[in-house]
Each structure stands twice: as structure tokens, then as C-alpha cells.
């Protein structure tokens, strides 16, 4: 459907645009909050800085779409495909990203606080900071998610739930940055998670729960582990 026609219908109160062909569509600096784009084809769409809060993208294909700076607060992406999508600086606060495919997507500087990413695929996803803001995964739910090879340096990950998640060779190190930009994982939960060969060097791991986690080859050099529950149940002092 013609983009202008969609905007006209939206202005008239229409909200259902499910299963539409929006391949390479361009919605920039617009307000489309509350619309239904479920199962639409939005591959390679340009959606920057648009308000899509509380929209439905259930089952939608957004592969290689550009969503930088987009407001996706409380949006529903259940089983959507966002492979290689650019979500840098986007707001995904309380968004439903359950079973979403975000392989190789860019989420640099994205706000994912309280987002639900249960069983999501985040293979090689980039969650590093942008020049002006840090990625926020505070209290996000990533139970069973695949974050193998993910880049999480400097992210804010306080109280996030990674129980049963796969973070094989993920980079959660603080790296060479200043102390105020430390990878912050305070009170995060990694119970039964696969953390093999992940890099937590220099990270803030106060009161983290590693119960039953696989720490084979995991780099914990210079990490602050005070109060952390280790895989064998002991508490680090």
C-alpha cells in the first residue's frame, strides 16, 4: 500500500495494517503509535525517529530495517525477525521481544529496561554504547536467550535475568574505559547459564547469581565479585 495512504488512514483512525507489504518503506519522524503491523513485510524499511510505542509487530519481518532513535516502548515483537536490523538508540522499554530473532542486530545505546527477551536469539548482537548513551538492560528478562558472541561492554545490566541463557564467548568486559563506564551487572541472575569463555574482566558483578552456571574458560579477571553466588553455591567475599 502507498505510504501516504497509510498515513491518511491512520489520521482517520485506522490502526490495522497487518500483513501489508512495506518492503523498503520509509516512515521517519512520524507518529504511528498503537498501530498493528503484525506479520507485515518490513524488510529494509527506514523507520528512524518514529513513534511506534504500543504497536504490534508480532511475526513481522524487519530484517535489515533501520530503527535508530525509534520509540518502541511497550511494542509487541513476539516471534518477529530483526536480523541485522539497526536499533541504535531506540527505546524498547517494557517491549515484548519474546522469541525474536535479533541475530547480528545493532542495539548500541538502546534502552531495553524491563524488556522481555525470553528465548530470543541475539547471536553476535551489538549492545555496546553509542557516543552519548549506554545500552540499558536493567531488569530485562532474557531467560533462555542466545547471546553467543554478543558485545555487551559498558552496558547497564543491573538485575537482568539471564537464567538458562547462552552467553558463550560473549564480551561483557569493561575493557579499557573509565571506571564510571564499567559493565554494570549488579544483582543479575545467570543461574544454569552457559557462560563458557565469556569475558567479564573488570565488570561489576556485585551479588550476581551464578548458581549452576558453566564458567568453563570464563574470564573474571579484575571483576568485582563481592557477594556473588558461585556455581557451587559458595558466596564470594
VENBEL-V660689 format. One line per field, one symbol per residue. ss: DSSP state (H for helix, E for strand, C for the rest). burial: I if it has 24 or more other ideal C-beta (glycine too) atoms within 12 Angstrom, else O. A space follows every 10 residues. Layout:
ss->???
burial->???
//
This chain:
ss->CCHHHHHHHH HCCCCECCCC ECCCCECCCC ECCCCECCCC ECCCCECCCC ECCCCECCCC ECCCCECCCC ECCCCECCCC ECCCCECCCC ECCCCECCCC ECCCCECCCC ECCCCECCCC ECCCCECCCC CCCCCECCCC ECCCCECCCC ECCCCECCCC ECCCCECCCC ECCCCCCCHH HCCECCCCEC CCCECCCCEC CCCECCCCEC CCCECCCCEC CCCECCCCEC CCCCECC
burial->OOIOOIOOOI OOOOOOIOOI OIOOIOIOOI OIIOIIIIII IIIOIIIIII IIIIIIIIII IIIIIIIIII IIIIIIIIII IIIIIIIIII IIIIIIIIII IIIIIIIIII IIIIIIIIII IIIIIIIIII OOOIIIIIII IIIIIIIIII IIIIIIIIII IIIIIIIIII IIIIIOOOOO OIIIIIIIII IOIIIOOIII IIIIIIOIII IOIOIOOIII OOIIIOOIII IOOOOOO
//
